[in-house]
Amino acid sequence: MKIYVNPTSITMVGKAWEIRAKLREYAKTYHTVADWRSDIHHLSTSDELKQD
């Protein structure tokens, strides 16, 4: 499974059961997908997330 994060969207590629499992995993931490997206974009602008 792959997750692509863009400034305006998140794209999840994989089998349906993999995507559902990943969404359930993220649901334990984030109440909505918008919360998850804003946190990901916050991390991508900080030093915590390094890009290759």
PDB file of N, CA, C, O and CB in Angstrom:
ATOM      1  N   MET A   1       0.838  -1.174   0.000  1.00  0.00           N
ATOM      2  CA  MET A   1       0.000   0.000   0.000  1.00  0.00           C
ATOM      3  C   MET A   1       0.879   1.232   0.000  1.00  0.00           C
ATOM      4  O   MET A   1       1.933   1.262   0.635  1.00  0.00           O
ATOM      5  CB  MET A   1      -0.951   0.001   1.203  1.00  0.00           C
ATOM      6  N   LYS A   2       0.430   2.249  -0.722  1.00  0.00           N
ATOM      7  CA  LYS A   2       1.166   3.503  -0.793  1.00  0.00           C
ATOM      8  C   LYS A   2       0.222   4.655  -0.470  1.00  0.00           C
ATOM      9  O   LYS A   2      -0.965   4.631  -0.796  1.00  0.00           O
ATOM     10  CB  LYS A   2       1.811   3.693  -2.192  1.00  0.00           C
ATOM     11  N   ILE A   3       0.795   5.665   0.183  1.00  0.00           N
ATOM     12  CA  ILE A   3       0.038   6.867   0.506  1.00  0.00           C
ATOM     13  C   ILE A   3       0.802   8.058  -0.053  1.00  0.00           C
ATOM     14  O   ILE A   3       1.953   8.296   0.312  1.00  0.00           O
ATOM     15  CB  ILE A   3      -0.189   7.007   2.052  1.00  0.00           C
ATOM     16  N   TYR A   4       0.155   8.804  -0.940  1.00  0.00           N
ATOM     17  CA  TYR A   4       0.748   9.990  -1.543  1.00  0.00           C
ATOM     18  C   TYR A   4       0.091  11.216  -0.917  1.00  0.00           C
ATOM     19  O   TYR A   4      -1.134  11.334  -0.894  1.00  0.00           O
ATOM     20  CB  TYR A   4       0.575   9.986  -3.102  1.00  0.00           C
ATOM     21  N   VAL A   5       0.916  12.122  -0.411  1.00  0.00           N
ATOM     22  CA  VAL A   5       0.411  13.337   0.222  1.00  0.00           C
ATOM     23  C   VAL A   5       0.764  14.519  -0.667  1.00  0.00           C
ATOM     24  O   VAL A   5       1.937  14.778  -0.935  1.00  0.00           O
ATOM     25  CB  VAL A   5       0.999  13.518   1.660  1.00  0.00           C
ATOM     26  N   ASN A   6      -0.256  15.232  -1.119  1.00  0.00           N
ATOM     27  CA  ASN A   6      -0.105  16.435  -1.912  1.00  0.00           C
ATOM     28  C   ASN A   6      -0.637  17.611  -1.099  1.00  0.00           C
ATOM     29  O   ASN A   6      -1.323  17.407  -0.098  1.00  0.00           O
ATOM     30  CB  ASN A   6      -0.846  16.308  -3.278  1.00  0.00           C
ATOM     31  N   PRO A   7      -0.333  18.821  -1.511  1.00  0.00           N
ATOM     32  CA  PRO A   7      -0.818  19.978  -0.740  1.00  0.00           C
ATOM     33  C   PRO A   7      -2.340  20.042  -0.603  1.00  0.00           C
ATOM     34  O   PRO A   7      -2.848  20.566   0.388  1.00  0.00           O
ATOM     35  CB  PRO A   7      -0.334  21.244  -1.384  1.00  0.00           C
ATOM     36  N   THR A   8      -3.069  19.513  -1.588  1.00  0.00           N
ATOM     37  CA  THR A   8      -4.535  19.611  -1.531  1.00  0.00           C
ATOM     38  C   THR A   8      -5.232  18.278  -1.370  1.00  0.00           C
ATOM     39  O   THR A   8      -6.458  18.237  -1.267  1.00  0.00           O
ATOM     40  CB  THR A   8      -5.045  20.274  -2.763  1.00  0.00           C
ATOM     41  N   SER A   9      -4.475  17.174  -1.346  1.00  0.00           N
ATOM     42  CA  SER A   9      -5.144  15.874  -1.279  1.00  0.00           C
ATOM     43  C   SER A   9      -4.233  14.802  -0.707  1.00  0.00           C
ATOM     44  O   SER A   9      -3.022  14.980  -0.579  1.00  0.00           O
ATOM     45  CB  SER A   9      -5.625  15.457  -2.659  1.00  0.00           C
ATOM     46  N   ILE A  10      -4.860  13.685  -0.369  1.00  0.00           N
ATOM     47  CA  ILE A  10      -4.154  12.478   0.044  1.00  0.00           C
ATOM     48  C   ILE A  10      -4.683  11.354  -0.832  1.00  0.00           C
ATOM     49  O   ILE A  10      -5.895  11.165  -0.935  1.00  0.00           O
ATOM     50  CB  ILE A  10      -4.354  12.168   1.586  1.00  0.00           C
ATOM     51  N   THR A  11      -3.783  10.606  -1.464  1.00  0.00           N
ATOM     52  CA  THR A  11      -4.186   9.494  -2.323  1.00  0.00           C
ATOM     53  C   THR A  11      -3.654   8.208  -1.713  1.00  0.00           C
ATOM     54  O   THR A  11      -2.459   8.081  -1.450  1.00  0.00           O
ATOM     55  CB  THR A  11      -3.663   9.681  -3.787  1.00  0.00           C
ATOM     56  N   MET A  12      -4.550   7.257  -1.491  1.00  0.00           N
ATOM     57  CA  MET A  12      -4.175   5.958  -0.953  1.00  0.00           C
ATOM     58  C   MET A  12      -4.338   4.927  -2.069  1.00  0.00           C
ATOM     59  O   MET A  12      -5.392   4.838  -2.699  1.00  0.00           O
ATOM     60  CB  MET A  12      -5.042   5.584   0.305  1.00  0.00           C
ATOM     61  N   VAL A  13      -3.276   4.150  -2.303  1.00  0.00           N
ATOM     62  CA  VAL A  13      -3.283   3.146  -3.361  1.00  0.00           C
ATOM     63  C   VAL A  13      -3.004   1.795  -2.722  1.00  0.00           C
ATOM     64  O   VAL A  13      -2.017   1.617  -2.009  1.00  0.00           O
ATOM     65  CB  VAL A  13      -2.231   3.476  -4.475  1.00  0.00           C
ATOM     66  N   GLY A  14      -3.887   0.856  -2.991  1.00  0.00           N
ATOM     67  CA  GLY A  14      -3.710  -0.485  -2.455  1.00  0.00           C
ATOM     68  C   GLY A  14      -4.997  -1.265  -2.573  1.00  0.00           C
ATOM     69  O   GLY A  14      -5.959  -0.811  -3.192  1.00  0.00           O
ATOM     70  N   LYS A  15      -5.008  -2.414  -1.991  1.00  0.00           N
ATOM     71  CA  LYS A  15      -6.221  -3.228  -1.983  1.00  0.00           C
ATOM     72  C   LYS A  15      -7.224  -2.622  -1.006  1.00  0.00           C
ATOM     73  O   LYS A  15      -6.851  -1.942  -0.050  1.00  0.00           O
ATOM     74  CB  LYS A  15      -5.901  -4.704  -1.601  1.00  0.00           C
ATOM     75  N   ALA A  16      -8.480  -2.878  -1.260  1.00  0.00           N
ATOM     76  CA  ALA A  16      -9.543  -2.270  -0.451  1.00  0.00           C
ATOM     77  C   ALA A  16      -9.361  -2.578   1.030  1.00  0.00           C
ATOM     78  O   ALA A  16      -9.544  -1.695   1.868  1.00  0.00           O
ATOM     79  CB  ALA A  16     -10.915  -2.761  -0.919  1.00  0.00           C
ATOM     80  N   TRP A  17      -9.007  -3.807   1.365  1.00  0.00           N
ATOM     81  CA  TRP A  17      -8.867  -4.167   2.771  1.00  0.00           C
ATOM     82  C   TRP A  17      -7.676  -3.451   3.406  1.00  0.00           C
ATOM     83  O   TRP A  17      -7.710  -3.150   4.599  1.00  0.00           O
ATOM     84  CB  TRP A  17      -8.713  -5.683   2.918  1.00  0.00           C
ATOM     85  N   GLU A  18      -6.615  -3.171   2.627  1.00  0.00           N
ATOM     86  CA  GLU A  18      -5.466  -2.442   3.153  1.00  0.00           C
ATOM     87  C   GLU A  18      -5.831  -0.992   3.466  1.00  0.00           C
ATOM     88  O   GLU A  18      -5.437  -0.448   4.498  1.00  0.00           O
ATOM     89  CB  GLU A  18      -4.303  -2.491   2.155  1.00  0.00           C
ATOM     90  N   ILE A  19      -6.589  -0.379   2.561  1.00  0.00           N
ATOM     91  CA  ILE A  19      -6.997   1.010   2.753  1.00  0.00           C
ATOM     92  C   ILE A  19      -7.934   1.127   3.947  1.00  0.00           C
ATOM     93  O   ILE A  19      -7.791   2.035   4.766  1.00  0.00           O
ATOM     94  CB  ILE A  19      -7.676   1.555   1.486  1.00  0.00           C
ATOM     95  N   ARG A  20      -8.899   0.203   4.047  1.00  0.00           N
ATOM     96  CA  ARG A  20      -9.809   0.227   5.203  1.00  0.00           C
ATOM     97  C   ARG A  20      -9.047   0.050   6.513  1.00  0.00           C
ATOM     98  O   ARG A  20      -9.331   0.733   7.497  1.00  0.00           O
ATOM     99  CB  ARG A  20     -10.876  -0.872   5.068  1.00  0.00           C
ATOM    100  N   ALA A  21      -8.080  -0.868   6.524  1.00  0.00           N
ATOM    101  CA  ALA A  21      -7.293  -1.097   7.742  1.00  0.00           C
ATOM    102  C   ALA A  21      -6.481   0.139   8.115  1.00  0.00           C
ATOM    103  O   ALA A  21      -6.388   0.487   9.292  1.00  0.00           O
ATOM    104  CB  ALA A  21      -6.359  -2.301   7.556  1.00  0.00           C
ATOM    105  N   LYS A  22      -5.893   0.802   7.122  1.00  0.00           N
ATOM    106  CA  LYS A  22      -5.110   2.007   7.398  1.00  0.00           C
ATOM    107  C   LYS A  22      -6.001   3.135   7.900  1.00  0.00           C
ATOM    108  O   LYS A  22      -5.614   3.869   8.810  1.00  0.00           O
ATOM    109  CB  LYS A  22      -4.356   2.455   6.144  1.00  0.00           C
ATOM    110  N   LEU A  23      -7.196   3.284   7.316  1.00  0.00           N
ATOM    111  CA  LEU A  23      -8.127   4.311   7.785  1.00  0.00           C
ATOM    112  C   LEU A  23      -8.579   4.029   9.215  1.00  0.00           C
ATOM    113  O   LEU A  23      -8.733   4.956  10.010  1.00  0.00           O
ATOM    114  CB  LEU A  23      -9.344   4.394   6.854  1.00  0.00           C
ATOM    115  N   ARG A  24      -8.791   2.760   9.546  1.00  0.00           N
ATOM    116  CA  ARG A  24      -9.156   2.410  10.923  1.00  0.00           C
ATOM    117  C   ARG A  24      -8.017   2.743  11.880  1.00  0.00           C
ATOM    118  O   ARG A  24      -8.251   3.207  12.996  1.00  0.00           O
ATOM    119  CB  ARG A  24      -9.517   0.914  11.027  1.00  0.00           C
ATOM    120  N   GLU A  25      -6.784   2.504  11.439  1.00  0.00           N
ATOM    121  CA  GLU A  25      -5.617   2.819  12.260  1.00  0.00           C
ATOM    122  C   GLU A  25      -5.539   4.328  12.516  1.00  0.00           C
ATOM    123  O   GLU A  25      -5.322   4.756  13.650  1.00  0.00           O
ATOM    124  CB  GLU A  25      -4.322   2.319  11.575  1.00  0.00           C
ATOM    125  N   TYR A  26      -5.715   5.126  11.466  1.00  0.00           N
ATOM    126  CA  TYR A  26      -5.668   6.574  11.625  1.00  0.00           C
ATOM    127  C   TYR A  26      -6.870   7.087  12.417  1.00  0.00           C
ATOM    128  O   TYR A  26      -6.771   8.129  13.066  1.00  0.00           O
ATOM    129  CB  TYR A  26      -5.613   7.252  10.258  1.00  0.00           C
ATOM    130  N   ALA A  27      -7.990   6.389  12.381  1.00  0.00           N
ATOM    131  CA  ALA A  27      -9.185   6.819  13.112  1.00  0.00           C
ATOM    132  C   ALA A  27      -8.966   6.769  14.627  1.00  0.00           C
ATOM    133  O   ALA A  27      -9.671   7.443  15.378  1.00  0.00           O
ATOM    134  CB  ALA A  27     -10.384   5.942  12.729  1.00  0.00           C
ATOM    135  N   LYS A  28      -8.001   5.981  15.071  1.00  0.00           N
ATOM    136  CA  LYS A  28      -7.697   5.919  16.498  1.00  0.00           C
ATOM    137  C   LYS A  28      -7.047   7.213  16.986  1.00  0.00           C
ATOM    138  O   LYS A  28      -7.142   7.556  18.164  1.00  0.00           O
ATOM    139  CB  LYS A  28      -6.783   4.729  16.792  1.00  0.00           C
ATOM    140  N   THR A  29      -6.384   7.929  16.070  1.00  0.00           N
ATOM    141  CA  THR A  29      -5.675   9.151  16.428  1.00  0.00           C
ATOM    142  C   THR A  29      -6.418  10.407  16.002  1.00  0.00           C
ATOM    143  O   THR A  29      -6.445  11.395  16.736  1.00  0.00           O
ATOM    144  CB  THR A  29      -4.305   9.144  15.813  1.00  0.00           C
ATOM    145  N   TYR A  30      -7.024  10.371  14.810  1.00  0.00           N
ATOM    146  CA  TYR A  30      -7.647  11.562  14.237  1.00  0.00           C
ATOM    147  C   TYR A  30      -9.153  11.368  14.130  1.00  0.00           C
ATOM    148  O   TYR A  30      -9.623  10.303  13.729  1.00  0.00           O
ATOM    149  CB  TYR A  30      -7.047  11.880  12.855  1.00  0.00           C
ATOM    150  N   HIS A  31      -9.896  12.393  14.488  1.00  0.00           N
ATOM    151  CA  HIS A  31     -11.352  12.322  14.446  1.00  0.00           C
ATOM    152  C   HIS A  31     -11.886  12.383  13.018  1.00  0.00           C
ATOM    153  O   HIS A  31     -12.855  11.702  12.683  1.00  0.00           O
ATOM    154  CB  HIS A  31     -11.950  13.448  15.268  1.00  0.00           C
ATOM    155  N   THR A  32     -11.250  13.201  12.177  1.00  0.00           N
ATOM    156  CA  THR A  32     -11.671  13.316  10.773  1.00  0.00           C
ATOM    157  C   THR A  32     -10.455  13.233   9.858  1.00  0.00           C
ATOM    158  O   THR A  32      -9.317  13.388  10.301  1.00  0.00           O
ATOM    159  CB  THR A  32     -12.439  14.646  10.530  1.00  0.00           C
ATOM    160  N   VAL A  33     -10.712  12.987   8.586  1.00  0.00           N
ATOM    161  CA  VAL A  33      -9.637  12.961   7.595  1.00  0.00           C
ATOM    162  C   VAL A  33      -9.015  14.355   7.476  1.00  0.00           C
ATOM    163  O   VAL A  33      -7.813  14.481   7.242  1.00  0.00           O
ATOM    164  CB  VAL A  33     -10.168  12.478   6.214  1.00  0.00           C
ATOM    165  N   ALA A  34      -9.820  15.386   7.635  1.00  0.00           N
ATOM    166  CA  ALA A  34      -9.297  16.754   7.584  1.00  0.00           C
ATOM    167  C   ALA A  34      -8.275  16.995   8.699  1.00  0.00           C
ATOM    168  O   ALA A  34      -7.271  17.672   8.477  1.00  0.00           O
ATOM    169  CB  ALA A  34     -10.448  17.772   7.695  1.00  0.00           C
ATOM    170  N   ASP A  35      -8.518  16.449   9.889  1.00  0.00           N
ATOM    171  CA  ASP A  35      -7.559  16.569  10.986  1.00  0.00           C
ATOM    172  C   ASP A  35      -6.252  15.873  10.632  1.00  0.00           C
ATOM    173  O   ASP A  35      -5.168  16.401  10.881  1.00  0.00           O
ATOM    174  CB  ASP A  35      -8.140  15.980  12.280  1.00  0.00           C
ATOM    175  N   TRP A  36      -6.365  14.685  10.051  1.00  0.00           N
ATOM    176  CA  TRP A  36      -5.198  13.912   9.636  1.00  0.00           C
ATOM    177  C   TRP A  36      -4.412  14.678   8.566  1.00  0.00           C
ATOM    178  O   TRP A  36      -3.187  14.778   8.639  1.00  0.00           O
ATOM    179  CB  TRP A  36      -5.627  12.520   9.102  1.00  0.00           C
ATOM    180  N   ARG A  37      -5.122  15.212   7.582  1.00  0.00           N
ATOM    181  CA  ARG A  37      -4.479  15.942   6.500  1.00  0.00           C
ATOM    182  C   ARG A  37      -3.755  17.180   7.028  1.00  0.00           C
ATOM    183  O   ARG A  37      -2.621  17.450   6.632  1.00  0.00           O
ATOM    184  CB  ARG A  37      -5.511  16.342   5.444  1.00  0.00           C
ATOM    185  N   SER A  38      -4.396  17.923   7.908  1.00  0.00           N
ATOM    186  CA  SER A  38      -3.747  19.127   8.430  1.00  0.00           C
ATOM    187  C   SER A  38      -2.521  18.772   9.261  1.00  0.00           C
ATOM    188  O   SER A  38      -1.531  19.502   9.231  1.00  0.00           O
ATOM    189  CB  SER A  38      -4.733  19.946   9.271  1.00  0.00           C
ATOM    190  N   ASP A  39      -2.563  17.677   9.995  1.00  0.00           N
ATOM    191  CA  ASP A  39      -1.411  17.241  10.776  1.00  0.00           C
ATOM    192  C   ASP A  39      -0.269  16.804   9.860  1.00  0.00           C
ATOM    193  O   ASP A  39       0.892  17.117  10.124  1.00  0.00           O
ATOM    194  CB  ASP A  39      -1.806  16.096  11.717  1.00  0.00           C
ATOM    195  N   ILE A  40      -0.591  16.088   8.796  1.00  0.00           N
ATOM    196  CA  ILE A  40       0.437  15.654   7.845  1.00  0.00           C
ATOM    197  C   ILE A  40       1.103  16.864   7.206  1.00  0.00           C
ATOM    198  O   ILE A  40       2.327  16.901   7.078  1.00  0.00           O
ATOM    199  CB  ILE A  40      -0.172  14.740   6.758  1.00  0.00           C
ATOM    200  N   HIS A  41       0.311  17.853   6.804  1.00  0.00           N
ATOM    201  CA  HIS A  41       0.877  19.033   6.183  1.00  0.00           C
ATOM    202  C   HIS A  41       1.677  19.860   7.192  1.00  0.00           C
ATOM    203  O   HIS A  41       2.662  20.503   6.829  1.00  0.00           O
ATOM    204  CB  HIS A  41      -0.226  19.879   5.560  1.00  0.00           C
ATOM    205  N   HIS A  42       1.256  19.842   8.449  1.00  0.00           N
ATOM    206  CA  HIS A  42       2.018  20.530   9.493  1.00  0.00           C
ATOM    207  C   HIS A  42       3.374  19.850   9.665  1.00  0.00           C
ATOM    208  O   HIS A  42       4.391  20.533   9.783  1.00  0.00           O
ATOM    209  CB  HIS A  42       1.235  20.540  10.838  1.00  0.00           C
ATOM    210  N   LEU A  43       3.406  18.520   9.680  1.00  0.00           N
ATOM    211  CA  LEU A  43       4.657  17.787   9.840  1.00  0.00           C
ATOM    212  C   LEU A  43       5.563  17.974   8.634  1.00  0.00           C
ATOM    213  O   LEU A  43       6.782  18.046   8.788  1.00  0.00           O
ATOM    214  CB  LEU A  43       4.380  16.305  10.058  1.00  0.00           C
ATOM    215  N   SER A  44       4.996  18.053   7.444  1.00  0.00           N
ATOM    216  CA  SER A  44       5.819  18.180   6.241  1.00  0.00           C
ATOM    217  C   SER A  44       6.507  19.536   6.176  1.00  0.00           C
ATOM    218  O   SER A  44       7.511  19.672   5.476  1.00  0.00           O
ATOM    219  CB  SER A  44       4.969  17.970   4.994  1.00  0.00           C
ATOM    220  N   THR A  45       6.005  20.532   6.876  1.00  0.00           N
ATOM    221  CA  THR A  45       6.643  21.843   6.888  1.00  0.00           C
ATOM    222  C   THR A  45       7.615  22.001   8.057  1.00  0.00           C
ATOM    223  O   THR A  45       8.352  22.983   8.129  1.00  0.00           O
ATOM    224  CB  THR A  45       5.586  22.930   6.947  1.00  0.00           C
ATOM    225  N   SER A  46       7.612  21.027   8.974  1.00  0.00           N
ATOM    226  CA  SER A  46       8.515  21.115  10.114  1.00  0.00           C
ATOM    227  C   SER A  46       9.762  20.269   9.856  1.00  0.00           C
ATOM    228  O   SER A  46       9.870  19.612   8.821  1.00  0.00           O
ATOM    229  CB  SER A  46       7.805  20.659  11.412  1.00  0.00           C
ATOM    230  N   ASP A  47      10.686  20.290  10.789  1.00  0.00           N
ATOM    231  CA  ASP A  47      11.919  19.523  10.649  1.00  0.00           C
ATOM    232  C   ASP A  47      11.729  18.051  10.976  1.00  0.00           C
ATOM    233  O   ASP A  47      12.628  17.244  10.739  1.00  0.00           O
ATOM    234  CB  ASP A  47      12.988  20.103  11.536  1.00  0.00           C
ATOM    235  N   GLU A  48      10.562  17.687  11.522  1.00  0.00           N
ATOM    236  CA  GLU A  48      10.341  16.308  11.946  1.00  0.00           C
ATOM    237  C   GLU A  48      10.262  15.338  10.768  1.00  0.00           C
ATOM    238  O   GLU A  48      10.624  14.170  10.908  1.00  0.00           O
ATOM    239  CB  GLU A  48       9.073  16.221  12.764  1.00  0.00           C
ATOM    240  N   LEU A  49       9.791  15.809   9.606  1.00  0.00           N
ATOM    241  CA  LEU A  49       9.613  14.945   8.447  1.00  0.00           C
ATOM    242  C   LEU A  49      10.664  15.311   7.413  1.00  0.00           C
ATOM    243  O   LEU A  49      10.665  16.424   6.886  1.00  0.00           O
ATOM    244  CB  LEU A  49       8.175  15.074   7.856  1.00  0.00           C
ATOM    245  N   LYS A  50      11.540  14.394   7.131  1.00  0.00           N
ATOM    246  CA  LYS A  50      12.610  14.646   6.168  1.00  0.00           C
ATOM    247  C   LYS A  50      12.218  14.093   4.805  1.00  0.00           C
ATOM    248  O   LYS A  50      11.728  12.968   4.712  1.00  0.00           O
ATOM    249  CB  LYS A  50      13.939  14.018   6.646  1.00  0.00           C
ATOM    250  N   GLN A  51      12.426  14.861   3.760  1.00  0.00           N
ATOM    251  CA  GLN A  51      12.147  14.436   2.402  1.00  0.00           C
ATOM    252  C   GLN A  51      13.454  14.042   1.738  1.00  0.00           C
ATOM    253  O   GLN A  51      14.468  14.716   1.918  1.00  0.00           O
ATOM    254  CB  GLN A  51      11.430  15.550   1.601  1.00  0.00           C
ATOM    255  N   ASP A  52      13.444  12.952   0.967  1.00  0.00           N
ATOM    256  CA  ASP A  52      14.648  12.512   0.244  1.00  0.00           C
ATOM    257  C   ASP A  52      14.835  13.277  -1.038  1.00  0.00           C
ATOM    258  O   ASP A  52      15.796  13.035  -1.767  1.00  0.00           O
ATOM    259  CB  ASP A  52      14.581  11.029  -0.059  1.00  0.00           C
TER     260      ASP A  52
END
